[in-house]
Amino acid sequence: MGRTFVAVLTLLVILQSVLQPPIAYAATKEKIVTVLSIDGGGIRGLIPGTLLAFLETKLQELDGPNVRLADYFDVVAGTSTGGLITTMLTAPDKDNRPLYAAKNITNFYMDHGPKIFPESSRNGFLKRITNLFGGPKYDGKYLRTLVKSILGNLTMKQTLTQTVIPAFDLKRLQPIVFTTTDAKVHVSMDALLSDIGLSTSAAPTYFPVHYFETKDAQGKTRSFDLIDGGVAANNPTLMAITQVSKDIMLGKLQYEGVKPMDCKKMLVLSLGTGIGKEEKKYSAAVASTWGILGWLYNSGASPLLDVYGDASSDIVDVHLSVMFQSLLNKKNYLRIQDDSLTGEAASMDVATTKNMQTLVQIGDDLLKKPVSRVNLDTGRYEEVTGEGTNEEALIRFAKLLSEQRKLRQPVDEFASTRKIL
């Protein structure tokens, strides 16, 4: 049903592109929907964290030192480590401002990464044996304590902007998508942000399944048995856009002049956490000898999770690239991804100081690289001529985001175009 829904909406988008001319937002000053999406990837969250810090700095240069990313994006979506970043950017502090500035995300990983992914659990012989036959690699105790201490009793409906975080329910065998709009309408979906963050990051074989309960309006208990949202949507960009469209269709959310899947009136920034270089990491000859254990564990990695994560991220990027290109609006969809990671940098859980510094440097280097777009035939990223570097593209995005915020300020300084019904 979900695939049919997206397919129908995509067809509507293509029909709209035939009937309507492309829009030049910088010239018309029209209000548009702004979307930020952050992939899953464990400790590799340092890569998008570095890019977000740069973007927020550019916004502050335009609008003052106190602005935050949540002031500019109508929707912030994140999966797994991206989901944790999303909660940090959108959860309110005691002054109803974001808990974290983007520049502090790097420090979060640097300070806590080695304790979330302790080297003793990763490399110890007994722990490896336990992981193979009876339990996840990490017990998750430190992460649970940390997340609960940061997010406290905050719930999904309290986020400062529309937030979308996916997880996957093992008992129901279906994706569960936590959103701010659903949380305001359905009490049972207004879960603690700490439970949502721990659920979306509960990667199989790495962390335990996360269980929690909520109550509905009648006081009936609803239980959740959740694992990493990456098994459903490691790249949550399409999920964010689809959620906006769903809310519009169901009358839960209104955006001025925006129709479902109307990519002509969207400005989308999608940040990856990096993928391995095309280096033939696995082969048919080797994989043909694997049983269940081989697919779950191979030289410290999990081939099955690698496949799910990369396939999910790439297919979403291809889908959105087609949509935005078909509307002659490709510059308003910016995907920044590094597809050349090697060695420890390609892992999800090597949280040594050396590797974390490498990941930060990868993020910095990405800023200097030319804008790339996925080749719709090969699925690989290729440099785009004439669009400058990722740094220049983010500066352009900052200007567009600033313009959008100024368009909305006469009504309410931090209001977006959305209206909860």
Sequence and secondary structure as in RCSB ss.txt:
>XXXX:A:sequence
MGRTFVAVLTLLVILQSVLQPPIAYAATKEKIVTVLSIDGGGIRGLIPGTLLAFLETKLQELDGPNVRLADYFDV
VAGTSTGGLITTMLTAPDKDNRPLYAAKNITNFYMDHGPKIFPESSRNGFLKRITNLFGGPKYDGKYLRTLVKSI
LGNLTMKQTLTQTVIPAFDLKRLQPIVFTTTDAKVHVSMDALLSDIGLSTSAAPTYFPVHYFETKDAQGKTRSFD
LIDGGVAANNPTLMAITQVSKDIMLGKLQYEGVKPMDCKKMLVLSLGTGIGKEEKKYSAAVASTWGILGWLYNSG
ASPLLDVYGDASSDIVDVHLSVMFQSLLNKKNYLRIQDDSLTGEAASMDVATTKNMQTLVQIGDDLLKKPVSRVN
LDTGRYEEVTGEGTNEEALIRFAKLLSEQRKLRQPVDEFASTRKIL
>XXXX:A:secstr
 HHHHHHHHHHHHHHHHHHS    HHHH    EEEEEE   GGGGHHHHHHHHHHHHHHHHHH TT  GGGT SE
EEE THHHHHHHHHHSB TTSSBS  GGGHHHHHHHHHHHHS HHHHH HHHHHHHHHSS SS  HHHHHHHHHH
HTT BGGG SSEEEEEEEETTTTEEEEEEHHHHHH GGG  BHHHHHHHHT  TTTS  EEEEEE TTS EEEEE
EEETHHHHSS HHHHHHHHHHHHHTTSEEETT  TT GGGEEEEEE    B SS  S HHHHTT  HHHHH BTT
B HHHHHHHHHHHHHHHHHHHHHHHHTT GGGEEEE    B GGGG SS   HHHHHHHHHHHHHHHHSB EEE 
TTT  EEE TTS BHHHHHHHHHHHHHHHHHHHTTT TT  SEEE 
